């Protein structure tokens, strides 16, 4: 049981820039890379991870689909392509092969969401099993009153009388 970061895009394919190996677009069919500073790089064509890592050799790339709470973070192979439609993170080498804590996953999700929102094209959606409904202030007050009525004398509301007796043998 794990949670993942996933994206919902609402854009059409946009033309790419002249440099095909590292072209940046706002297209739905781009590989998205979230940088450590929170910026977003997009690649309209598959690009080798090794090409991207030349810019920052003290980092590694991980696929968001492979990340789980308390799971080990693994790097995308240098020979692998960053594929369109996928979300990737550029993380410092210190994060490699160690469990990703819930707080760290949340920070990455926020960073990705902010980067995607800045482009005006997409947002991060939490997995449905991780979403909890937050009660309105009126509902909270109603629940508080119900709890007070039940607790009356500070106990569970039942009277307690011991039923101790001798057991014939």
CNS distance restraints for C-alpha pairs under 8 A (distance, minus, plus):
assign (resid   2 and name CA) (resid  68 and name CA) 4.91 0.50 0.50
assign (resid   2 and name CA) (resid  69 and name CA) 5.74 0.50 0.50
assign (resid   3 and name CA) (resid  67 and name CA) 7.63 0.50 0.50
assign (resid   3 and name CA) (resid  68 and name CA) 5.40 0.50 0.50
assign (resid   3 and name CA) (resid  69 and name CA) 6.29 0.50 0.50
assign (resid   3 and name CA) (resid 126 and name CA) 7.82 0.50 0.50
assign (resid   3 and name CA) (resid 127 and name CA) 6.33 0.50 0.50
assign (resid   3 and name CA) (resid 130 and name CA) 7.54 0.50 0.50
assign (resid   4 and name CA) (resid  64 and name CA) 6.60 0.50 0.50
assign (resid   4 and name CA) (resid  65 and name CA) 5.99 0.50 0.50
assign (resid   4 and name CA) (resid  66 and name CA) 7.56 0.50 0.50
assign (resid   4 and name CA) (resid  67 and name CA) 6.02 0.50 0.50
assign (resid   4 and name CA) (resid  68 and name CA) 5.95 0.50 0.50
assign (resid   4 and name CA) (resid 126 and name CA) 7.48 0.50 0.50
assign (resid   4 and name CA) (resid 127 and name CA) 6.79 0.50 0.50
assign (resid   5 and name CA) (resid  64 and name CA) 5.81 0.50 0.50
assign (resid   5 and name CA) (resid  65 and name CA) 6.76 0.50 0.50
assign (resid   5 and name CA) (resid  67 and name CA) 7.85 0.50 0.50
assign (resid   5 and name CA) (resid 109 and name CA) 6.33 0.50 0.50
assign (resid   5 and name CA) (resid 124 and name CA) 6.65 0.50 0.50
assign (resid   5 and name CA) (resid 125 and name CA) 7.12 0.50 0.50
assign (resid   5 and name CA) (resid 126 and name CA) 6.63 0.50 0.50
assign (resid   5 and name CA) (resid 127 and name CA) 7.63 0.50 0.50
assign (resid   6 and name CA) (resid  64 and name CA) 7.35 0.50 0.50
assign (resid   6 and name CA) (resid  65 and name CA) 7.32 0.50 0.50
assign (resid   6 and name CA) (resid  87 and name CA) 7.38 0.50 0.50
assign (resid   6 and name CA) (resid 124 and name CA) 5.85 0.50 0.50
assign (resid   6 and name CA) (resid 125 and name CA) 6.08 0.50 0.50
assign (resid   6 and name CA) (resid 126 and name CA) 7.21 0.50 0.50
assign (resid   6 and name CA) (resid 127 and name CA) 7.85 0.50 0.50
assign (resid   7 and name CA) (resid  87 and name CA) 7.38 0.50 0.50
assign (resid   7 and name CA) (resid 122 and name CA) 6.75 0.50 0.50
assign (resid   7 and name CA) (resid 123 and name CA) 5.96 0.50 0.50
assign (resid   7 and name CA) (resid 124 and name CA) 4.86 0.50 0.50
assign (resid   7 and name CA) (resid 125 and name CA) 6.24 0.50 0.50
assign (resid   8 and name CA) (resid 122 and name CA) 5.61 0.50 0.50
assign (resid   8 and name CA) (resid 123 and name CA) 5.92 0.50 0.50
assign (resid   8 and name CA) (resid 124 and name CA) 6.59 0.50 0.50
assign (resid   8 and name CA) (resid 125 and name CA) 7.04 0.50 0.50
assign (resid   9 and name CA) (resid  28 and name CA) 5.70 0.50 0.50
assign (resid   9 and name CA) (resid 121 and name CA) 6.09 0.50 0.50
assign (resid   9 and name CA) (resid 122 and name CA) 4.56 0.50 0.50
assign (resid   9 and name CA) (resid 123 and name CA) 7.13 0.50 0.50
assign (resid  10 and name CA) (resid  28 and name CA) 6.86 0.50 0.50
assign (resid  10 and name CA) (resid 121 and name CA) 5.85 0.50 0.50
assign (resid  10 and name CA) (resid 122 and name CA) 6.15 0.50 0.50
assign (resid  11 and name CA) (resid  26 and name CA) 7.36 0.50 0.50
assign (resid  11 and name CA) (resid  27 and name CA) 5.90 0.50 0.50
assign (resid  11 and name CA) (resid  28 and name CA) 5.22 0.50 0.50
assign (resid  11 and name CA) (resid 121 and name CA) 6.09 0.50 0.50
assign (resid  11 and name CA) (resid 122 and name CA) 7.99 0.50 0.50
assign (resid  12 and name CA) (resid  27 and name CA) 5.65 0.50 0.50
assign (resid  12 and name CA) (resid  28 and name CA) 5.81 0.50 0.50
assign (resid  13 and name CA) (resid  26 and name CA) 7.44 0.50 0.50
assign (resid  13 and name CA) (resid  27 and name CA) 4.40 0.50 0.50
assign (resid  13 and name CA) (resid  28 and name CA) 5.97 0.50 0.50
assign (resid  13 and name CA) (resid  29 and name CA) 6.56 0.50 0.50
assign (resid  14 and name CA) (resid  25 and name CA) 6.19 0.50 0.50
assign (resid  14 and name CA) (resid  26 and name CA) 6.19 0.50 0.50
assign (resid  14 and name CA) (resid  27 and name CA) 5.10 0.50 0.50
assign (resid  15 and name CA) (resid  25 and name CA) 6.88 0.50 0.50
assign (resid  16 and name CA) (resid  20 and name CA) 7.45 0.50 0.50
assign (resid  16 and name CA) (resid  23 and name CA) 5.73 0.50 0.50
assign (resid  16 and name CA) (resid  24 and name CA) 6.27 0.50 0.50
assign (resid  16 and name CA) (resid  25 and name CA) 5.57 0.50 0.50
assign (resid  16 and name CA) (resid  44 and name CA) 6.64 0.50 0.50
assign (resid  17 and name CA) (resid  23 and name CA) 5.34 0.50 0.50
assign (resid  17 and name CA) (resid  24 and name CA) 6.51 0.50 0.50
assign (resid  17 and name CA) (resid  25 and name CA) 7.45 0.50 0.50
assign (resid  18 and name CA) (resid  23 and name CA) 7.09 0.50 0.50
assign (resid  19 and name CA) (resid  23 and name CA) 5.46 0.50 0.50
assign (resid  20 and name CA) (resid  44 and name CA) 7.97 0.50 0.50
assign (resid  20 and name CA) (resid  45 and name CA) 6.91 0.50 0.50
assign (resid  21 and name CA) (resid  43 and name CA) 7.89 0.50 0.50
assign (resid  21 and name CA) (resid  45 and name CA) 6.84 0.50 0.50
assign (resid  21 and name CA) (resid  46 and name CA) 7.84 0.50 0.50
assign (resid  21 and name CA) (resid  47 and name CA) 6.17 0.50 0.50
assign (resid  22 and name CA) (resid  43 and name CA) 5.93 0.50 0.50
assign (resid  22 and name CA) (resid  44 and name CA) 7.93 0.50 0.50
assign (resid  22 and name CA) (resid  45 and name CA) 7.75 0.50 0.50
assign (resid  22 and name CA) (resid  47 and name CA) 7.13 0.50 0.50
assign (resid  23 and name CA) (resid  42 and name CA) 7.11 0.50 0.50
assign (resid  23 and name CA) (resid  43 and name CA) 5.23 0.50 0.50
assign (resid  23 and name CA) (resid  44 and name CA) 5.95 0.50 0.50
assign (resid  23 and name CA) (resid  45 and name CA) 7.25 0.50 0.50
assign (resid  24 and name CA) (resid  41 and name CA) 6.57 0.50 0.50
assign (resid  24 and name CA) (resid  42 and name CA) 4.76 0.50 0.50
assign (resid  24 and name CA) (resid  43 and name CA) 5.17 0.50 0.50
assign (resid  24 and name CA) (resid  44 and name CA) 6.43 0.50 0.50
assign (resid  25 and name CA) (resid  30 and name CA) 7.23 0.50 0.50
assign (resid  25 and name CA) (resid  42 and name CA) 5.91 0.50 0.50
assign (resid  25 and name CA) (resid  43 and name CA) 6.77 0.50 0.50
assign (resid  25 and name CA) (resid  44 and name CA) 6.35 0.50 0.50
assign (resid  26 and name CA) (resid  30 and name CA) 7.47 0.50 0.50
assign (resid  26 and name CA) (resid  42 and name CA) 7.19 0.50 0.50
assign (resid  26 and name CA) (resid 119 and name CA) 7.43 0.50 0.50
assign (resid  26 and name CA) (resid 121 and name CA) 7.16 0.50 0.50
assign (resid  27 and name CA) (resid  44 and name CA) 7.28 0.50 0.50
assign (resid  28 and name CA) (resid  85 and name CA) 6.65 0.50 0.50
assign (resid  29 and name CA) (resid  44 and name CA) 6.64 0.50 0.50
assign (resid  29 and name CA) (resid  84 and name CA) 4.98 0.50 0.50
assign (resid  29 and name CA) (resid  85 and name CA) 4.95 0.50 0.50
assign (resid  30 and name CA) (resid  42 and name CA) 5.80 0.50 0.50
assign (resid  30 and name CA) (resid  43 and name CA) 5.23 0.50 0.50
assign (resid  30 and name CA) (resid  44 and name CA) 4.51 0.50 0.50
assign (resid  30 and name CA) (resid  45 and name CA) 7.10 0.50 0.50
assign (resid  30 and name CA) (resid  83 and name CA) 7.40 0.50 0.50
assign (resid  30 and name CA) (resid  84 and name CA) 4.17 0.50 0.50
assign (resid  30 and name CA) (resid  85 and name CA) 5.35 0.50 0.50
assign (resid  30 and name CA) (resid  86 and name CA) 7.39 0.50 0.50
assign (resid  31 and name CA) (resid  42 and name CA) 5.53 0.50 0.50
assign (resid  31 and name CA) (resid  43 and name CA) 5.07 0.50 0.50
assign (resid  31 and name CA) (resid  44 and name CA) 6.51 0.50 0.50
assign (resid  31 and name CA) (resid  45 and name CA) 7.75 0.50 0.50
assign (resid  31 and name CA) (resid  46 and name CA) 7.40 0.50 0.50
assign (resid  31 and name CA) (resid  82 and name CA) 5.97 0.50 0.50
assign (resid  31 and name CA) (resid  83 and name CA) 5.31 0.50 0.50
assign (resid  31 and name CA) (resid  84 and name CA) 4.02 0.50 0.50
assign (resid  31 and name CA) (resid  85 and name CA) 5.38 0.50 0.50
assign (resid  31 and name CA) (resid  86 and name CA) 5.19 0.50 0.50
assign (resid  31 and name CA) (resid  87 and name CA) 6.23 0.50 0.50
assign (resid  31 and name CA) (resid  88 and name CA) 7.56 0.50 0.50
assign (resid  32 and name CA) (resid  40 and name CA) 6.73 0.50 0.50
assign (resid  32 and name CA) (resid  41 and name CA) 5.86 0.50 0.50
assign (resid  32 and name CA) (resid  42 and name CA) 4.65 0.50 0.50
assign (resid  32 and name CA) (resid  43 and name CA) 6.64 0.50 0.50
assign (resid  32 and name CA) (resid  84 and name CA) 7.57 0.50 0.50
assign (resid  32 and name CA) (resid  85 and name CA) 7.42 0.50 0.50
assign (resid  32 and name CA) (resid  86 and name CA) 6.26 0.50 0.50
assign (resid  32 and name CA) (resid  87 and name CA) 4.84 0.50 0.50
assign (resid  32 and name CA) (resid  88 and name CA) 5.98 0.50 0.50
assign (resid  33 and name CA) (resid  40 and name CA) 5.72 0.50 0.50
assign (resid  33 and name CA) (resid  41 and name CA) 5.12 0.50 0.50
assign (resid  33 and name CA) (resid  42 and name CA) 6.27 0.50 0.50
assign (resid  33 and name CA) (resid  87 and name CA) 6.06 0.50 0.50
assign (resid  33 and name CA) (resid  88 and name CA) 4.66 0.50 0.50
assign (resid  33 and name CA) (resid  89 and name CA) 5.46 0.50 0.50
assign (resid  33 and name CA) (resid  90 and name CA) 6.74 0.50 0.50
assign (resid  34 and name CA) (resid  38 and name CA) 6.12 0.50 0.50
assign (resid  34 and name CA) (resid  39 and name CA) 5.94 0.50 0.50
assign (resid  34 and name CA) (resid  40 and name CA) 4.83 0.50 0.50
assign (resid  34 and name CA) (resid  41 and name CA) 6.58 0.50 0.50
assign (resid  34 and name CA) (resid  87 and name CA) 7.66 0.50 0.50
assign (resid  34 and name CA) (resid  88 and name CA) 6.22 0.50 0.50
assign (resid  34 and name CA) (resid  89 and name CA) 4.80 0.50 0.50
assign (resid  34 and name CA) (resid  90 and name CA) 6.09 0.50 0.50
assign (resid  34 and name CA) (resid 111 and name CA) 7.69 0.50 0.50
assign (resid  34 and name CA) (resid 112 and name CA) 6.16 0.50 0.50
assign (resid  34 and name CA) (resid 115 and name CA) 7.28 0.50 0.50
assign (resid  35 and name CA) (resid  39 and name CA) 5.32 0.50 0.50
assign (resid  35 and name CA) (resid  40 and name CA) 6.19 0.50 0.50
assign (resid  35 and name CA) (resid  41 and name CA) 7.49 0.50 0.50
assign (resid  35 and name CA) (resid  89 and name CA) 6.31 0.50 0.50
assign (resid  35 and name CA) (resid  90 and name CA) 5.13 0.50 0.50
assign (resid  35 and name CA) (resid  91 and name CA) 7.42 0.50 0.50
assign (resid  36 and name CA) (resid  89 and name CA) 7.84 0.50 0.50
assign (resid  36 and name CA) (resid  90 and name CA) 6.16 0.50 0.50
assign (resid  36 and name CA) (resid  91 and name CA) 6.24 0.50 0.50
assign (resid  36 and name CA) (resid  92 and name CA) 7.80 0.50 0.50
assign (resid  38 and name CA) (resid 111 and name CA) 5.56 0.50 0.50
assign (resid  38 and name CA) (resid 112 and name CA) 7.08 0.50 0.50
assign (resid  38 and name CA) (resid 114 and name CA) 7.60 0.50 0.50
assign (resid  38 and name CA) (resid 115 and name CA) 6.03 0.50 0.50
assign (resid  39 and name CA) (resid 115 and name CA) 5.74 0.50 0.50
assign (resid  40 and name CA) (resid 115 and name CA) 5.64 0.50 0.50
assign (resid  40 and name CA) (resid 116 and name CA) 7.18 0.50 0.50
assign (resid  43 and name CA) (resid  47 and name CA) 7.16 0.50 0.50
assign (resid  43 and name CA) (resid  84 and name CA) 7.25 0.50 0.50
assign (resid  44 and name CA) (resid  84 and name CA) 6.57 0.50 0.50
assign (resid  45 and name CA) (resid  83 and name CA) 7.62 0.50 0.50
assign (resid  45 and name CA) (resid  84 and name CA) 6.91 0.50 0.50
assign (resid  46 and name CA) (resid  81 and name CA) 5.49 0.50 0.50
assign (resid  46 and name CA) (resid  82 and name CA) 5.43 0.50 0.50
assign (resid  46 and name CA) (resid  83 and name CA) 5.18 0.50 0.50
assign (resid  46 and name CA) (resid  84 and name CA) 6.51 0.50 0.50
assign (resid  47 and name CA) (resid  51 and name CA) 7.16 0.50 0.50
assign (resid  47 and name CA) (resid  52 and name CA) 7.77 0.50 0.50
assign (resid  47 and name CA) (resid  81 and name CA) 5.08 0.50 0.50
assign (resid  47 and name CA) (resid  82 and name CA) 5.41 0.50 0.50
assign (resid  47 and name CA) (resid  83 and name CA) 7.45 0.50 0.50
assign (resid  48 and name CA) (resid  52 and name CA) 6.96 0.50 0.50
assign (resid  48 and name CA) (resid  78 and name CA) 6.66 0.50 0.50
assign (resid  48 and name CA) (resid  79 and name CA) 5.97 0.50 0.50
assign (resid  48 and name CA) (resid  80 and name CA) 5.63 0.50 0.50
assign (resid  48 and name CA) (resid  81 and name CA) 4.33 0.50 0.50
assign (resid  48 and name CA) (resid  82 and name CA) 6.19 0.50 0.50
assign (resid  49 and name CA) (resid  53 and name CA) 6.13 0.50 0.50
assign (resid  49 and name CA) (resid  61 and name CA) 7.18 0.50 0.50
assign (resid  49 and name CA) (resid  76 and name CA) 7.16 0.50 0.50
assign (resid  49 and name CA) (resid  77 and name CA) 6.97 0.50 0.50
assign (resid  49 and name CA) (resid  78 and name CA) 4.87 0.50 0.50
assign (resid  49 and name CA) (resid  79 and name CA) 6.43 0.50 0.50
assign (resid  49 and name CA) (resid  80 and name CA) 5.96 0.50 0.50
assign (resid  49 and name CA) (resid  81 and name CA) 5.92 0.50 0.50
assign (resid  49 and name CA) (resid  82 and name CA) 6.31 0.50 0.50
assign (resid  50 and name CA) (resid  54 and name CA) 6.32 0.50 0.50
assign (resid  50 and name CA) (resid  78 and name CA) 4.52 0.50 0.50
assign (resid  50 and name CA) (resid  79 and name CA) 6.53 0.50 0.50
assign (resid  51 and name CA) (resid  55 and name CA) 7.76 0.50 0.50
assign (resid  52 and name CA) (resid  56 and name CA) 7.69 0.50 0.50
assign (resid  53 and name CA) (resid  57 and name CA) 5.52 0.50 0.50
assign (resid  53 and name CA) (resid  59 and name CA) 7.06 0.50 0.50
assign (resid  53 and name CA) (resid  60 and name CA) 6.92 0.50 0.50
assign (resid  53 and name CA) (resid  61 and name CA) 7.82 0.50 0.50
assign (resid  58 and name CA) (resid  92 and name CA) 6.12 0.50 0.50
assign (resid  58 and name CA) (resid  93 and name CA) 5.96 0.50 0.50
assign (resid  59 and name CA) (resid  90 and name CA) 6.26 0.50 0.50
assign (resid  59 and name CA) (resid  91 and name CA) 5.31 0.50 0.50
assign (resid  59 and name CA) (resid  92 and name CA) 4.26 0.50 0.50
assign (resid  59 and name CA) (resid  93 and name CA) 4.99 0.50 0.50
assign (resid  60 and name CA) (resid  75 and name CA) 5.95 0.50 0.50
assign (resid  60 and name CA) (resid  76 and name CA) 7.50 0.50 0.50
assign (resid  60 and name CA) (resid  90 and name CA) 5.65 0.50 0.50
assign (resid  60 and name CA) (resid  91 and name CA) 5.50 0.50 0.50
assign (resid  60 and name CA) (resid  92 and name CA) 6.32 0.50 0.50
assign (resid  60 and name CA) (resid  93 and name CA) 6.08 0.50 0.50
assign (resid  60 and name CA) (resid  96 and name CA) 7.74 0.50 0.50
assign (resid  61 and name CA) (resid  75 and name CA) 5.46 0.50 0.50
assign (resid  61 and name CA) (resid  76 and name CA) 5.57 0.50 0.50
assign (resid  61 and name CA) (resid  88 and name CA) 6.55 0.50 0.50
assign (resid  61 and name CA) (resid  89 and name CA) 5.61 0.50 0.50
assign (resid  61 and name CA) (resid  90 and name CA) 4.61 0.50 0.50
assign (resid  61 and name CA) (resid  91 and name CA) 6.26 0.50 0.50
assign (resid  62 and name CA) (resid  66 and name CA) 7.51 0.50 0.50
assign (resid  62 and name CA) (resid  67 and name CA) 7.94 0.50 0.50
assign (resid  62 and name CA) (resid  73 and name CA) 7.21 0.50 0.50
assign (resid  62 and name CA) (resid  74 and name CA) 6.22 0.50 0.50
assign (resid  62 and name CA) (resid  75 and name CA) 4.84 0.50 0.50
assign (resid  62 and name CA) (resid  76 and name CA) 5.30 0.50 0.50
assign (resid  62 and name CA) (resid  88 and name CA) 5.60 0.50 0.50
assign (resid  62 and name CA) (resid  89 and name CA) 5.42 0.50 0.50
assign (resid  62 and name CA) (resid  90 and name CA) 6.68 0.50 0.50
assign (resid  62 and name CA) (resid  91 and name CA) 7.49 0.50 0.50
assign (resid  63 and name CA) (resid  67 and name CA) 7.06 0.50 0.50
assign (resid  63 and name CA) (resid  75 and name CA) 7.71 0.50 0.50
assign (resid  63 and name CA) (resid  76 and name CA) 6.76 0.50 0.50
assign (resid  63 and name CA) (resid  86 and name CA) 7.50 0.50 0.50
assign (resid  63 and name CA) (resid  87 and name CA) 6.33 0.50 0.50
assign (resid  63 and name CA) (resid  88 and name CA) 4.57 0.50 0.50
assign (resid  63 and name CA) (resid  89 and name CA) 6.57 0.50 0.50
assign (resid  64 and name CA) (resid  86 and name CA) 7.79 0.50 0.50
assign (resid  64 and name CA) (resid  87 and name CA) 5.70 0.50 0.50
assign (resid  64 and name CA) (resid  88 and name CA) 5.41 0.50 0.50
assign (resid  64 and name CA) (resid  89 and name CA) 6.82 0.50 0.50
assign (resid  65 and name CA) (resid  87 and name CA) 7.68 0.50 0.50
assign (resid  66 and name CA) (resid  73 and name CA) 7.72 0.50 0.50
assign (resid  66 and name CA) (resid  74 and name CA) 7.80 0.50 0.50
assign (resid  67 and name CA) (resid  71 and name CA) 6.75 0.50 0.50
assign (resid  67 and name CA) (resid  72 and name CA) 7.56 0.50 0.50
assign (resid  67 and name CA) (resid  73 and name CA) 6.26 0.50 0.50
assign (resid  67 and name CA) (resid 100 and name CA) 7.88 0.50 0.50
assign (resid  68 and name CA) (resid  72 and name CA) 7.63 0.50 0.50
assign (resid  68 and name CA) (resid 100 and name CA) 7.16 0.50 0.50
assign (resid  68 and name CA) (resid 105 and name CA) 7.98 0.50 0.50
assign (resid  69 and name CA) (resid  99 and name CA) 7.62 0.50 0.50
assign (resid  69 and name CA) (resid 100 and name CA) 5.82 0.50 0.50
assign (resid  69 and name CA) (resid 101 and name CA) 5.90 0.50 0.50
assign (resid  69 and name CA) (resid 102 and name CA) 5.50 0.50 0.50
assign (resid  69 and name CA) (resid 105 and name CA) 6.86 0.50 0.50
assign (resid  70 and name CA) (resid  99 and name CA) 4.84 0.50 0.50
assign (resid  70 and name CA) (resid 100 and name CA) 4.97 0.50 0.50
assign (resid  70 and name CA) (resid 101 and name CA) 5.26 0.50 0.50
assign (resid  70 and name CA) (resid 102 and name CA) 6.94 0.50 0.50
assign (resid  71 and name CA) (resid  98 and name CA) 7.60 0.50 0.50
assign (resid  71 and name CA) (resid  99 and name CA) 4.80 0.50 0.50
assign (resid  71 and name CA) (resid 100 and name CA) 5.70 0.50 0.50
assign (resid  71 and name CA) (resid 101 and name CA) 8.00 0.50 0.50
assign (resid  72 and name CA) (resid  96 and name CA) 7.68 0.50 0.50
assign (resid  72 and name CA) (resid  97 and name CA) 5.26 0.50 0.50
assign (resid  72 and name CA) (resid  98 and name CA) 4.88 0.50 0.50
assign (resid  72 and name CA) (resid  99 and name CA) 4.22 0.50 0.50
assign (resid  72 and name CA) (resid 100 and name CA) 6.13 0.50 0.50
assign (resid  73 and name CA) (resid  95 and name CA) 6.95 0.50 0.50
assign (resid  73 and name CA) (resid  96 and name CA) 5.65 0.50 0.50
assign (resid  73 and name CA) (resid  97 and name CA) 5.18 0.50 0.50
assign (resid  73 and name CA) (resid  98 and name CA) 6.07 0.50 0.50
assign (resid  73 and name CA) (resid  99 and name CA) 6.45 0.50 0.50
assign (resid  73 and name CA) (resid 100 and name CA) 6.55 0.50 0.50
assign (resid  74 and name CA) (resid  96 and name CA) 6.14 0.50 0.50
assign (resid  74 and name CA) (resid  97 and name CA) 5.83 0.50 0.50
assign (resid  75 and name CA) (resid  96 and name CA) 7.04 0.50 0.50
assign (resid  76 and name CA) (resid  80 and name CA) 6.56 0.50 0.50
assign (resid  82 and name CA) (resid  86 and name CA) 7.52 0.50 0.50
assign (resid  82 and name CA) (resid  88 and name CA) 7.89 0.50 0.50
assign (resid  91 and name CA) (resid  95 and name CA) 6.70 0.50 0.50
assign (resid  92 and name CA) (resid  96 and name CA) 7.58 0.50 0.50
assign (resid  95 and name CA) (resid 100 and name CA) 7.80 0.50 0.50
assign (resid 100 and name CA) (resid 104 and name CA) 6.27 0.50 0.50
assign (resid 100 and name CA) (resid 105 and name CA) 6.56 0.50 0.50
assign (resid 101 and name CA) (resid 105 and name CA) 6.32 0.50 0.50
assign (resid 102 and name CA) (resid 106 and name CA) 6.11 0.50 0.50
assign (resid 103 and name CA) (resid 107 and name CA) 6.18 0.50 0.50
assign (resid 104 and name CA) (resid 108 and name CA) 6.21 0.50 0.50
assign (resid 105 and name CA) (resid 109 and name CA) 6.13 0.50 0.50
assign (resid 106 and name CA) (resid 110 and name CA) 6.16 0.50 0.50
assign (resid 107 and name CA) (resid 111 and name CA) 6.09 0.50 0.50
assign (resid 108 and name CA) (resid 112 and name CA) 6.04 0.50 0.50
assign (resid 109 and name CA) (resid 113 and name CA) 5.98 0.50 0.50
assign (resid 109 and name CA) (resid 124 and name CA) 6.92 0.50 0.50
assign (resid 110 and name CA) (resid 114 and name CA) 6.04 0.50 0.50
assign (resid 111 and name CA) (resid 115 and name CA) 6.19 0.50 0.50
assign (resid 112 and name CA) (resid 116 and name CA) 6.07 0.50 0.50
assign (resid 112 and name CA) (resid 123 and name CA) 7.94 0.50 0.50
assign (resid 112 and name CA) (resid 124 and name CA) 6.95 0.50 0.50
assign (resid 113 and name CA) (resid 117 and name CA) 5.94 0.50 0.50
assign (resid 113 and name CA) (resid 122 and name CA) 7.86 0.50 0.50
assign (resid 113 and name CA) (resid 123 and name CA) 5.20 0.50 0.50
assign (resid 113 and name CA) (resid 124 and name CA) 5.03 0.50 0.50
assign (resid 114 and name CA) (resid 118 and name CA) 6.06 0.50 0.50
assign (resid 114 and name CA) (resid 123 and name CA) 7.81 0.50 0.50
assign (resid 115 and name CA) (resid 119 and name CA) 6.74 0.50 0.50
assign (resid 116 and name CA) (resid 120 and name CA) 6.62 0.50 0.50
assign (resid 116 and name CA) (resid 121 and name CA) 6.37 0.50 0.50
assign (resid 116 and name CA) (resid 122 and name CA) 5.22 0.50 0.50
assign (resid 116 and name CA) (resid 123 and name CA) 5.58 0.50 0.50
assign (resid 116 and name CA) (resid 124 and name CA) 7.72 0.50 0.50
assign (resid 117 and name CA) (resid 121 and name CA) 6.39 0.50 0.50
assign (resid 117 and name CA) (resid 122 and name CA) 5.86 0.50 0.50
assign (resid 117 and name CA) (resid 123 and name CA) 5.78 0.50 0.50
assign (resid 126 and name CA) (resid 130 and name CA) 6.55 0.50 0.50
assign (resid 126 and name CA) (resid 131 and name CA) 6.85 0.50 0.50
assign (resid 127 and name CA) (resid 131 and name CA) 7.04 0.50 0.50
assign (resid 135 and name CA) (resid 139 and name CA) 5.72 0.50 0.50
assign (resid 135 and name CA) (resid 140 and name CA) 6.13 0.50 0.50
assign (resid 136 and name CA) (resid 140 and name CA) 6.26 0.50 0.50
assign (resid 137 and name CA) (resid 141 and name CA) 6.22 0.50 0.50
assign (resid 138 and name CA) (resid 142 and name CA) 6.29 0.50 0.50
assign (resid 139 and name CA) (resid 143 and name CA) 6.23 0.50 0.50
assign (resid 140 and name CA) (resid 144 and name CA) 6.14 0.50 0.50
assign (resid 141 and name CA) (resid 145 and name CA) 6.26 0.50 0.50
assign (resid 142 and name CA) (resid 146 and name CA) 6.32 0.50 0.50
assign (resid 143 and name CA) (resid 147 and name CA) 6.24 0.50 0.50
assign (resid 144 and name CA) (resid 148 and name CA) 6.34 0.50 0.50
assign (resid 145 and name CA) (resid 149 and name CA) 6.30 0.50 0.50
assign (resid 146 and name CA) (resid 150 and name CA) 6.32 0.50 0.50
assign (resid 147 and name CA) (resid 151 and name CA) 6.13 0.50 0.50
assign (resid 148 and name CA) (resid 152 and name CA) 6.40 0.50 0.50
assign (resid 150 and name CA) (resid 156 and name CA) 6.97 0.50 0.50
assign (resid 150 and name CA) (resid 157 and name CA) 5.88 0.50 0.50
assign (resid 151 and name CA) (resid 155 and name CA) 5.69 0.50 0.50
assign (resid 151 and name CA) (resid 156 and name CA) 5.93 0.50 0.50
assign (resid 151 and name CA) (resid 157 and name CA) 5.83 0.50 0.50
assign (resid 152 and name CA) (resid 157 and name CA) 6.58 0.50 0.50
assign (resid 153 and name CA) (resid 157 and name CA) 7.01 0.50 0.50
